Amino acid sequence: MKKTKIYISLPISGQETKAREKADIIKTALSKKGFLVVSPFDIYPGKDPLYEDHLCSDLRALMDCDAVYFCIGWDKSCGCGIEHDVVMRFKAYGKKDFKVMYEPE
């Protein structure tokens, strides 16, 4: 049986260390639930990347997943908001079985 591949979407800009720690905790928890987890920190955006390079690399990785997990604060983050918009369109017009999950507040 194929494991569900899930992408973690969380605010990162300006709080990289805290975001990495949170992503690691969530990755461990989701892995224990049987998911194959992709964190934005697992993705190589190229040498000396700009914000846009990170975002494009993250979107590519997200599209290769079966699900997404939006962390608290996603709605206040430009990058997470873009990821959410893409996922909702992707779900509406393509992969309807794509799962969207939200961290409980």
N, C-alpha and C positions, 0 to 999 in steps of 0.2 A: 504494500500500500504506500502510495506517494505521500510524503509529508507536505502539509500546507506551508508554503513559503510566505512569510509575513515581513513587511517593511515597517520599521519604527520611524514615525514622523514626530519630531520634537523641536522646539525652539533651541537654536544653537548660538546665533550671533550675539556676541558680547558676554557669553557665559559658557565658553567652550569646555572648561574643566568640569563644571557642575553638570553640564549636558552630557558629557562623556560618561561620568559616573552614573547618571540616571539611565542612560542608554544601556550600560553594562548590566545594571540591576534588572531592567525590563527584559533584556535579552536572555538573561539567566532564567527569569520567571517564565517567559514564553517558551523557552527551550524545554523546560521541565514539563510543560503542558503538551509537548510533542510537536511544536512548530519548528520549522527551519527558519531562523531569524536573520534578517539583514538590517544592520544598523548603518546610519549615514557615515559613521566612523570607520566602517569596513570598506568604504568606497574610495578608490583613488581617482581624484579629479584632474590629475596631471600635475606637472611641475609648476610651482608658483601660481596656483589657481586664483582666479577672481571669484567673487561671490557667484556670478553667473555660471562659472565652470562647475562649482559645487552643486548648484541647483540643477543644471542639465544632467550631470552625472547621477544625482539622486533620483531625478525623474526617470531616467533610463532604468535604474535599478528597481524602482517602484513598479514600473510596467512589466518587469520580469517576475513579479510576485503574484500570489493568489489572494493576498489580503494586506491590509494596512492597519496599524495600531497608532491612533493619534493620541499623543500625550497631552495632559493638562497644559493649557496655554497655547495650543496649536492655533487657535482662532485669533491670537494677538501677534502671530508671527507671519511675516510676508511669505517666507519660503514654505511654511506649512500650509498657509492659505492657498498658495499656488498648487501645492501637492493635492490638497483637498478638492480644489476646482477640477483638476485633471482627473482625479479618481471618480468624482461624481459624473463627469462627462463620459469617462471610460465605461463606467457602470451602466449609464443610461443608453449609450449607443453601441456598446460592444460586448464586453465581458460582464454579463448580468450577474454571474455567480461570484464576482469579486466581492470579498467580505471586507466590511468597514467596521472597525472596532474603536471605541473611545475609552481612554483611561477614566475610571470612575473618580468623581470629585470628592 
